[in-house]
Amino acid sequence: MSFSDLFDSGFQLRNKGHFSAIARVALTDGKISAEEKTFLDKLSVRLEISPAEYEEILENPLKYPINAPYSHELRLERLFDLARVVHVDHHLGDKQEILLRKFCIALGFNIDNVDYIVDKSLKLVDKKVDLDTFVFEMTNMNQ
């Protein structure tokens, strides 16, 4: 094992934190549904989470610190990433909205606006907008 293998890079640690936070959201009702499991499987690949780390995180999602987005723009960037991942799975149908709704609440969006935020974000992702357009449209959606 090389010296650099002894320590996780900040990027890898942040990805583990993101994955851990999403796993916590999936486990809020005490179980992971088949749709959530499929989503976590795909997300683990995107975040470069190894199978061993995947199992470890699901067993104890509190092990890694949450890298909570502290600004509205960072929450929108995280929402953009999550909406794209959820949207790719067209077989989820209406469940993609339920899953994304959970994530919006966990990201700290106002619960009264979550349905509108989910609808708008999925429409923008369906149009394949880039991050800058997504953030602009979501920031100015009430104007």
N, C-alpha and C positions, 0 to 999 in steps of 0.2 A: 504494500500500500504506500502510495506516495504521500509526502507531507501535505500537499494540497487536498488530498482525499480525506484528511482528518477533519477538515472544517468545511461546513456548507457555505457556499457563497451567499451573499445577501439576497441575490435573486432567487436562489433555490429555497432559502428560508422563507422569503416573502411568499413564494408560490405555495409552500406547505401551509403557511398561515392562511392564505386565501382558501385553499382547499379545506382546511380544518374548519374555517368559519362557515363554509357552505355545507359541510358535513353536519355541523351543529344545527343549521337551519333545517336540513333534511330530517334530523333526528328529533326535532321539537315535539313531535307527536308520539315519540317513543319507538317508532319503526321507520324503516326506509321502504317506500313503495317501489314497485317494479320500475316505474317511470323515473323516480329519483335515482334509483340504482343505475339505470342506463345513463342518466345524465352524469352522475358521479364518475362512472367508468370512462365516458368520453372526456370529461373535464380533467380527469387525472392524466390522460394522455397529453392533452394540450398544455397542462402545467408541468409536465415531465415529472410526475409523481410515480415512483417505482411501485411494483406490486407489493413489495414488503412495506413500504411507507404507507401505501393505500390502506392495507390491513391495520397497520399500527395506528393510523389516524382515525379510522372508523372505530377501533377499540377504545381509544382515548382521544377524542377530538380536542380536549382541553390542553393537550401537551404543547401545542404550538400557539404562540401569541397571535391574536387577531391584529391585523394591520388595517384598522378601521379607516375608511376615507374620512378625513377631517374637514373637507370643504365640499360645497355643493358640486363643484366641477369634478372633483375626484369621484364623488358618488355617481355622477352621470357617466364618467368614463368606465367605472366598474359595471354600471347598468348596461352600457353599450356592449361590453364584452359578454356579459351574462345573457343578454337578449339575443346576441348572435349565436351563442352556443345553443340556447333553448330553441331558437327558430330553425336551426339546421335540422332538428328532429321533427320533421313535419308529421311523423306518425303519432306524435303526442296529441295533436288536435287541440281541443279545448284545455287539455291538461297543461299545455305549455303556458297558458295564461295563469293557471293556478300556481305552478311552480315559480314563475317569474314574479307573481304577486308576493309570495313568501320572501323572495330575495329582496324585493323593493322595501318591504317592511323591515327586514333585517338591515338593509343599508341605511335606514333612518328616514325614508320618505314618509310624508304625512299620510296616515292611514286613510284619511278622507279623500285623498287624491290618487290613491294607488291604482284603482281601476283605470282611471284616465291615463296615468303614467304608463301603465302596462300596455294599454291599447295603442297609445301614441308611439311608444318605443318599438313595438312589434311592427307597426306600419312603416316606420322609418327603416328598420332593419330589412323589411321585405323589399323596400325600394333600393337596398344596398347602398345607403348613404355612407360617407366616410365619418370618422370620429368628429371632426370639426363641425360638419353639418348636423350631426346628431346632437351634439352639445348645444349648438346655436338654436336648433329647433325646439329642443326640450326646455331650454332656458326661456325661450320666448313663446311658448305654446299658449300662454294666456293673453297674449297681446293681439 
